[in-house]
Amino acid sequence: MTAELRRAEAHFVDVATLLPRVVAARGFEDAQDIAAVLQARVAAVVLRDNGAGRSRRTPRLVAGLIPRAIGPMDAALHHALAERADLIELRAAAVLDQALLAGEPWTRALGVAPRGSAASTWHHNGCAIAAYRDRYAIIGAKPLGAIPQSTAQRLDASRAHAALVEAQRVADVHSFDAHGPTVITGLPPAGIRI
């Protein structure tokens, strides 16, 4: 439940407003685990409100997936969580870099790594996919693996899919910029009707 509330905060959802709203939405008479019911309701709201690009604000996520710890906390705890976030980011980068070096098939879906300023954006999005694969122990050629099994994985899969689309977009734009427009051979000269 706490992790789901942190995820909501990372997506700029006002938890103080959200929690009473999801509690009042329906009763708990048949619930065996009230916290699990609340967790599912909060996750559904975050998924609905942030799915399909509806949110214009970039969520505060570590490696594109894990909610950053924000809000009031002890300074030592904040420092420890910031260090953990850095380690997770380093792990995601290492997983991606190793997969690229090994030529793993799933990395082809990212497109060709651009050079220059676009490289950072491409790599950042690739790290989100690598973190998703690492978190859910995905192996094989599909970048995002099989259909997600849980609500949390569906939300993470949605974020990883958005990162995949962005990496492909950046690679495509860079490819166009670097090589000019694609010329298709074998077509009749302009002005000739087919």
KEFIMI-394640 format. One record per residue (C-alpha): residue in one letter; residue number from 1; x, y, z. Coordinates in steps of 0.5 Angstrom, whole numbers, plus 500, padded with zeros to 3 digits. Layout:
BEGIN
{atom "A"; NUM; {X; Y; Z}} ...
***
This chain:
BEGIN
{atom "M"; 1; {500; 500; 500}} {atom "T"; 2; {506; 505; 502}} {atom "A"; 3; {509; 503; 495}} {atom "E"; 4; {503; 505; 491}} {atom "L"; 5; {502; 511; 495}} {atom "R"; 6; {509; 513; 493}} {atom "R"; 7; {508; 511; 486}} {atom "A"; 8; {502; 516; 486}} {atom "E"; 9; {506; 522; 489}} {atom "A"; 10; {511; 521; 484}} {atom "H"; 11; {506; 522; 479}} {atom "F"; 12; {504; 528; 482}} {atom "V"; 13; {497; 526; 485}} {atom "D"; 14; {495; 529; 491}} {atom "V"; 15; {495; 523; 496}} {atom "A"; 16; {491; 527; 502}} {atom "T"; 17; {486; 528; 497}} {atom "L"; 18; {486; 521; 493}} {atom "L"; 19; {486; 517; 499}} {atom "P"; 20; {479; 519; 502}} {atom "R"; 21; {476; 519; 495}} {atom "V"; 22; {478; 512; 494}} {atom "V"; 23; {476; 510; 501}} {atom "A"; 24; {469; 513; 500}} {atom "A"; 25; {468; 510; 493}} {atom "R"; 26; {466; 503; 495}} {atom "G"; 27; {465; 499; 501}} {atom "F"; 28; {469; 494; 504}} {atom "E"; 29; {464; 489; 507}} {atom "D"; 30; {466; 483; 503}} {atom "A"; 31; {474; 485; 503}} {atom "Q"; 32; {479; 480; 506}} {atom "D"; 33; {484; 485; 506}} {atom "I"; 34; {483; 492; 506}} {atom "A"; 35; {490; 495; 505}} {atom "A"; 36; {490; 491; 498}} {atom "V"; 37; {483; 493; 496}} {atom "L"; 38; {486; 500; 497}} {atom "Q"; 39; {492; 499; 494}} {atom "A"; 40; {489; 496; 488}} {atom "R"; 41; {484; 503; 488}} {atom "V"; 42; {490; 507; 488}} {atom "A"; 43; {494; 504; 483}} {atom "A"; 44; {487; 504; 478}} {atom "V"; 45; {487; 512; 479}} {atom "V"; 46; {494; 513; 478}} {atom "L"; 47; {494; 508; 471}} {atom "R"; 48; {488; 512; 469}} {atom "D"; 49; {490; 519; 470}} {atom "N"; 50; {497; 518; 467}} {atom "G"; 51; {496; 513; 462}} {atom "A"; 52; {496; 514; 455}} {atom "G"; 53; {500; 520; 455}} {atom "R"; 54; {494; 524; 459}} {atom "S"; 55; {499; 527; 464}} {atom "R"; 56; {504; 533; 461}} {atom "R"; 57; {509; 532; 467}} {atom "T"; 58; {514; 528; 467}} {atom "P"; 59; {513; 523; 473}} {atom "R"; 60; {519; 523; 479}} {atom "L"; 61; {521; 516; 478}} {atom "V"; 62; {528; 512; 479}} {atom "A"; 63; {530; 509; 472}} {atom "G"; 64; {524; 511; 469}} {atom "L"; 65; {520; 506; 474}} {atom "I"; 66; {521; 507; 481}} {atom "P"; 67; {517; 512; 485}} {atom "R"; 68; {522; 517; 488}} {atom "A"; 69; {522; 518; 495}} {atom "I"; 70; {519; 525; 497}} {atom "G"; 71; {516; 529; 502}} {atom "P"; 72; {518; 530; 509}} {atom "M"; 73; {523; 525; 512}} {atom "D"; 74; {529; 524; 516}} {atom "A"; 75; {536; 527; 513}} {atom "A"; 76; {539; 520; 514}} {atom "L"; 77; {534; 517; 511}} {atom "H"; 78; {533; 522; 505}} {atom "H"; 79; {541; 521; 504}} {atom "A"; 80; {540; 513; 504}} {atom "L"; 81; {534; 513; 499}} {atom "A"; 82; {538; 518; 494}} {atom "E"; 83; {544; 513; 495}} {atom "R"; 84; {539; 507; 493}} {atom "A"; 85; {536; 511; 487}} {atom "D"; 86; {543; 512; 484}} {atom "L"; 87; {545; 505; 485}} {atom "I"; 88; {539; 503; 481}} {atom "E"; 89; {540; 508; 476}} {atom "L"; 90; {547; 505; 475}} {atom "R"; 91; {545; 498; 475}} {atom "A"; 92; {540; 500; 469}} {atom "A"; 93; {545; 503; 465}} {atom "A"; 94; {550; 497; 466}} {atom "V"; 95; {544; 492; 464}} {atom "L"; 96; {543; 496; 458}} {atom "D"; 97; {550; 497; 456}} {atom "Q"; 98; {552; 490; 457}} {atom "A"; 99; {546; 488; 453}} {atom "L"; 100; {548; 493; 447}} {atom "L"; 101; {555; 490; 448}} {atom "A"; 102; {553; 483; 447}} {atom "G"; 103; {548; 485; 442}} {atom "E"; 104; {542; 482; 445}} {atom "P"; 105; {536; 482; 440}} {atom "W"; 106; {531; 486; 445}} {atom "T"; 107; {536; 492; 444}} {atom "R"; 108; {535; 492; 436}} {atom "A"; 109; {528; 495; 438}} {atom "L"; 110; {531; 501; 441}} {atom "G"; 111; {533; 503; 434}} {atom "V"; 112; {540; 505; 432}} {atom "A"; 113; {544; 509; 438}} {atom "P"; 114; {544; 516; 436}} {atom "R"; 115; {550; 521; 437}} {atom "G"; 116; {551; 528; 440}} {atom "S"; 117; {545; 531; 444}} {atom "A"; 118; {540; 526; 443}} {atom "A"; 119; {544; 520; 445}} {atom "S"; 120; {543; 522; 453}} {atom "T"; 121; {535; 522; 451}} {atom "W"; 122; {536; 515; 448}} {atom "H"; 123; {540; 512; 453}} {atom "H"; 124; {536; 514; 459}} {atom "N"; 125; {530; 511; 455}} {atom "G"; 126; {534; 505; 454}} {atom "C"; 127; {535; 505; 461}} {atom "A"; 128; {528; 505; 463}} {atom "I"; 129; {527; 499; 459}} {atom "A"; 130; {533; 495; 462}} {atom "A"; 131; {530; 497; 469}} {atom "Y"; 132; {524; 494; 467}} {atom "R"; 133; {527; 487; 464}} {atom "D"; 134; {531; 487; 470}} {atom "R"; 135; {526; 488; 475}} {atom "Y"; 136; {521; 483; 472}} {atom "A"; 137; {527; 478; 470}} {atom "I"; 138; {525; 478; 463}} {atom "I"; 139; {529; 474; 458}} {atom "G"; 140; {528; 473; 451}} {atom "A"; 141; {528; 478; 444}} {atom "K"; 142; {521; 482; 446}} {atom "P"; 143; {524; 488; 449}} {atom "L"; 144; {518; 488; 454}} {atom "G"; 145; {517; 481; 455}} {atom "A"; 146; {510; 477; 456}} {atom "I"; 147; {503; 481; 458}} {atom "P"; 148; {504; 484; 465}} {atom "Q"; 149; {501; 480; 471}} {atom "S"; 150; {500; 485; 476}} {atom "T"; 151; {497; 492; 477}} {atom "A"; 152; {504; 494; 479}} {atom "Q"; 153; {507; 491; 473}} {atom "R"; 154; {502; 494; 468}} {atom "L"; 155; {504; 501; 470}} {atom "D"; 156; {511; 499; 470}} {atom "A"; 157; {510; 496; 463}} {atom "S"; 158; {506; 502; 461}} {atom "R"; 159; {512; 507; 463}} {atom "A"; 160; {517; 502; 459}} {atom "H"; 161; {513; 502; 453}} {atom "A"; 162; {513; 509; 453}} {atom "A"; 163; {520; 509; 454}} {atom "L"; 164; {521; 504; 448}} {atom "V"; 165; {517; 509; 443}} {atom "E"; 166; {521; 515; 445}} {atom "A"; 167; {528; 511; 444}} {atom "Q"; 168; {525; 509; 437}} {atom "R"; 169; {523; 516; 436}} {atom "V"; 170; {529; 519; 438}} {atom "A"; 171; {533; 514; 434}} {atom "D"; 172; {529; 515; 428}} {atom "V"; 173; {529; 523; 428}} {atom "H"; 174; {537; 522; 429}} {atom "S"; 175; {537; 517; 423}} {atom "F"; 176; {533; 522; 418}} {atom "D"; 177; {538; 528; 421}} {atom "A"; 178; {544; 524; 420}} {atom "H"; 179; {543; 521; 413}} {atom "G"; 180; {537; 526; 410}} {atom "P"; 181; {531; 523; 407}} {atom "T"; 182; {530; 516; 405}} {atom "V"; 183; {530; 515; 398}} {atom "I"; 184; {527; 509; 395}} {atom "T"; 185; {530; 506; 389}} {atom "G"; 186; {526; 503; 383}} {atom "L"; 187; {520; 508; 383}} {atom "P"; 188; {519; 512; 377}} {atom "P"; 189; {521; 519; 376}} {atom "A"; 190; {517; 525; 379}} {atom "G"; 191; {511; 527; 375}} {atom "I"; 192; {510; 520; 371}} {atom "R"; 193; {503; 517; 373}} {atom "I"; 194; {503; 510; 375}} 
***
